[in-house]
Amino acid sequence: MTKPLHVAQVMGHMSGGGVEQVIMNYYRHIDRSKIQFDFIVDSDSKYIPMEEIKSLNGSIYVVPPYKNLVSYIYACEQIFSKIKPTIVHSNLNSLSVFPLAAAKHAQIPIRIAHCHTVASPIQSENLKAFIKESLKHFSKIYPTHLAACSKSAGEWLFGEKTYNSGKVRIIKNAIDIEKFSFSSQVRKQKREELGIPPHQIVVGQVGRLCKVKNQLFTVKIFAEFLKENPEAVLVIAGDGELRSTLEDKVAALGIENNVRLLGMRTDISELYQAFDVLMFPSMYEGLGLTAIEAQSSGLPVLSSSNLPEDVYVIPELLYPLSLDEPISAWVDNLRKATVYGRTKRSNKELTFRRKLILQNAGYDINKNSQALASWYLSIAGNNFVSM
């Protein structure tokens, strides 16, 4: 009987964010008879999909937060020495230097540093951001292989010269295109579940409730939009440190009856179907996974102009604006996007076209998971024996 190759995925602080969704997407679709994941997660994680990971025969190992650096590195080294994965795949961007140093000390033969983001312009004066930026200089010391979600991410962490040399493997933020494709039946069911009739406009936003995701800006725009669409509903899925502030803002604007804060959800693909437009006014965005998912659903995206360039897969669905533009400009774009969302999403020809565009752009999780499995097996080489 053959045994699968074990890959230890270093996840850091798990909170239901984009990086975790990407790795879980790959885990759900990869051939687990050939590749099996172990998850290394920080003890202060807020959302760990334990049941799903265990149902897929994965294991979870908890380590102290990386803020306790000595304890963190020691715990990682102890775990790697104990479980002996063939590959340690770190998803911590510039912070990967720490778990990969532990992996090298534990004599793990294959060590991957994976960058999922680029520098945050709004946090440039933040001490935490400064430290992460400084660690870039050590990003190539401990890994044996380099990976990134995009060209810009690869150049940011590993340098333009290294990227252009072909040493950085691109692992796209792939999605289950079929799962996110528009379904009028799912739309009807989800709206009924939410108590929203067909005629009501639904403006949606998905993501952690935090300053960067800019939900407070969304609420301001929506309050103005309500003046001409008094029955419209704003549905926000996600949780985070900004929740109480957001609730206070909604109350101050007197729009409580038109706003739903759903908290953490596991039915995001279905919620997209219920929406007419997605708000995405991020101050900064490293992955833009939500925008990719929305485009697969045929959902127009009213976004800030700060999205990564590889997010612009289906241009007709993206309505980018600078955050410096007046609220009136955002309301005008919201009006246009809503018209598209309520009139063209159900077109079967356009739905088929969207699938092809996303597949050709390299976002199909089925093809990407096969490619990732092949890469893992290839780089493992003689370090892995399946019998």
Buried (B, 14 or more C-beta within 10 A) or exposed (E): EEEBBBBBBBBBBBBBBBBBBBBBBBBEBBEBEBBBBBBBBBEBBBBBBEEEBEEBEBBBBBBBBBEBEEBBBBBBBBBBBEBEBBBBBBBBBBBBBBBBBBBBBBEBBBBBBBBBBBBBEEBEEEEEBEEBBEBBEBBBEBBBBBBBBBBBBBBBBBBEEBBEEEBBBBBBBBBBBEBBBBBEEBBEBBBEEBEBEEEBBBBBBBBBBBBBBBBBBBBBBBBBBBEEBEEBBBBBBBBBEBBEEBBEBBEEBEBEEBBBBBEBBEBBBBBBBBBBBBBBBBBBBBBBBBBBBBBBBBBBBBBBEBBBEBBBBBEEBBBBBEEEEEEEEBBBBBBEBBBBBBEBBEEEEBBEEBBEBBEEBBBBBBBBBBBBBEBBBEBBEEEBEEE
